Amino acid sequence: MLSDAPPPAPRASLSARILGGIVSLLLGAVFGALGTVVHMVTISLAGWEAPLGLVLALIALALLLLGLRLSFESRLYSVLGAVGALGVVALFVLPSQGGSILITGTGEGPLWLYGAVIVALVIVVWPRFRRTPVRSGRPDPSA
């Protein structure tokens, strides 16, 4: 009996998996740092300050983690990307030695902090759905 399932993909070498993990962690850290810097950017629309930076930062983080989640069979790479991003965000919540704070406790700060956590959790824990072939009631003519 022939199967319609594609053959399994060859497993990557250990060095390729380690390099992929390091790259995922660094990409997450870069996206977390950039999101932290731009989350306070607003644009004035008819007298209302729209949080453009916050929306773009959350979308960029979601797209990074979603890309890592969909590109690899393992969740490890998306988890490492989330750890990198959330680690940098958590680091920037703390005041620096000079006393400056990049993520304030008002306005967009808590939205960026908790929004990044929610985006990371949803993408990392979302189940992977397997595609199953649809069977019709008719027999296969090629069999």
C-alpha positions as CSV (number, residue, x, y, z in Angstrom):
1,M,0.0,0.0,0.0
2,L,1.5,3.3,-1.1
3,S,1.3,6.3,1.2
4,D,0.6,9.8,0.0
5,A,2.6,11.3,2.9
6,P,5.8,13.0,1.9
7,P,9.0,11.4,3.1
8,P,10.4,12.8,6.4
9,A,12.8,15.7,6.1
10,P,16.4,14.8,6.9
11,R,17.4,15.8,10.4
12,A,19.8,18.8,10.7
13,S,23.2,18.2,12.2
14,L,23.9,19.2,15.8
15,S,26.0,22.1,14.8
16,A,23.2,23.4,12.5
17,R,20.7,23.1,15.3
18,I,22.9,24.9,17.8
19,L,23.6,27.7,15.3
20,G,19.9,28.0,14.6
21,G,19.2,28.3,18.3
22,I,21.8,31.0,18.7
23,V,20.5,32.9,15.7
24,S,16.9,32.6,17.0
25,L,18.0,33.9,20.5
26,L,19.9,36.8,18.9
27,L,17.0,37.7,16.6
28,G,14.6,37.7,19.5
29,A,16.9,40.0,21.5
30,V,17.3,42.4,18.5
31,F,13.5,42.5,18.0
32,G,13.0,43.0,21.8
33,A,15.5,45.9,21.9
34,L,14.0,47.6,18.8
35,G,10.5,47.1,20.0
36,T,11.5,48.7,23.3
37,V,13.0,51.7,21.6
38,V,10.0,52.3,19.2
39,H,7.1,51.4,21.4
40,M,6.6,55.0,22.6
41,V,6.3,56.5,19.1
42,T,2.9,58.0,18.5
43,I,1.2,59.7,15.6
44,S,-1.4,62.3,15.9
45,L,-4.7,61.5,14.1
46,A,-7.5,64.0,14.5
47,G,-6.3,65.0,18.0
48,W,-5.8,61.5,19.1
49,E,-2.4,60.1,19.8
50,A,-2.3,56.7,18.1
51,P,0.4,54.3,19.5
52,L,2.0,53.5,16.1
53,G,5.3,52.3,17.6
54,L,3.6,49.9,20.0
55,V,1.4,48.4,17.2
56,L,4.4,48.0,14.9
57,A,6.6,46.5,17.6
58,L,4.0,43.9,18.6
59,I,3.4,43.0,14.9
60,A,7.1,42.7,14.2
61,L,7.6,40.5,17.3
62,A,4.6,38.3,16.3
63,L,5.9,37.9,12.7
64,L,9.3,36.9,13.9
65,L,8.1,34.3,16.3
66,L,5.5,33.1,13.9
67,G,8.1,32.7,11.2
68,L,10.3,30.7,13.6
69,R,7.4,28.6,14.6
70,L,6.3,27.8,11.1
71,S,9.8,27.4,9.6
72,F,10.9,24.6,11.9
73,E,9.3,21.4,13.1
74,S,10.5,22.0,16.7
75,R,9.1,24.7,18.9
76,L,12.6,25.2,20.3
77,Y,13.5,28.0,17.9
78,S,10.4,30.0,18.6
79,V,10.9,29.5,22.3
80,L,14.5,30.8,22.0
81,G,13.3,33.8,20.0
82,A,10.7,34.6,22.7
83,V,13.3,34.2,25.5
84,G,15.7,36.6,23.7
85,A,12.9,39.2,23.1
86,L,11.4,38.9,26.6
87,G,14.8,38.9,28.3
88,V,15.8,42.2,26.7
89,V,12.3,43.7,27.4
90,A,12.7,42.6,31.1
91,L,16.2,44.1,31.2
92,F,15.0,47.4,29.8
93,V,12.3,47.6,32.5
94,L,15.0,48.1,35.1
95,P,16.5,51.6,35.6
96,S,20.0,52.1,34.3
97,Q,22.8,53.4,36.5
98,G,22.1,56.9,35.3
99,G,18.4,56.4,36.4
100,S,16.8,56.4,33.0
101,I,14.0,53.9,32.2
102,L,13.1,52.9,28.7
103,I,9.8,51.2,29.6
104,T,7.8,53.4,31.9
105,G,4.9,52.4,34.1
106,T,2.5,54.6,32.3
107,G,1.0,54.8,28.8
108,E,2.4,52.3,26.3
109,G,5.1,50.8,28.6
110,P,2.8,48.2,30.3
111,L,1.1,47.5,27.0
112,W,4.5,46.7,25.4
113,L,5.6,44.6,28.4
114,Y,2.5,42.5,28.7
115,G,1.7,42.6,25.0
116,A,5.1,41.0,24.2
117,V,4.5,38.3,26.8
118,I,1.0,37.5,25.5
119,V,2.2,37.5,21.8
120,A,5.1,35.1,22.7
121,L,2.9,32.8,24.8
122,V,0.1,32.5,22.2
123,I,2.6,31.8,19.3
124,V,4.7,29.4,21.2
125,V,1.9,27.3,22.8
126,W,-0.5,27.3,19.8
127,P,-1.0,23.7,18.7
128,R,0.4,22.4,15.4
129,F,-2.4,21.1,13.3
130,R,-1.6,18.2,11.0
131,R,-3.1,18.1,7.5
132,T,-4.9,14.9,6.9
133,P,-5.9,13.8,3.4
134,V,-9.6,14.1,2.7
135,R,-11.0,10.7,1.8
136,S,-14.0,10.4,-0.5
137,G,-16.4,7.5,-0.5
138,R,-15.2,6.5,-3.9
139,P,-12.4,4.0,-4.4
140,D,-9.1,5.2,-5.8
141,P,-9.1,4.5,-9.6
142,S,-5.3,4.1,-9.6
143,A,-5.3,1.3,-7.1
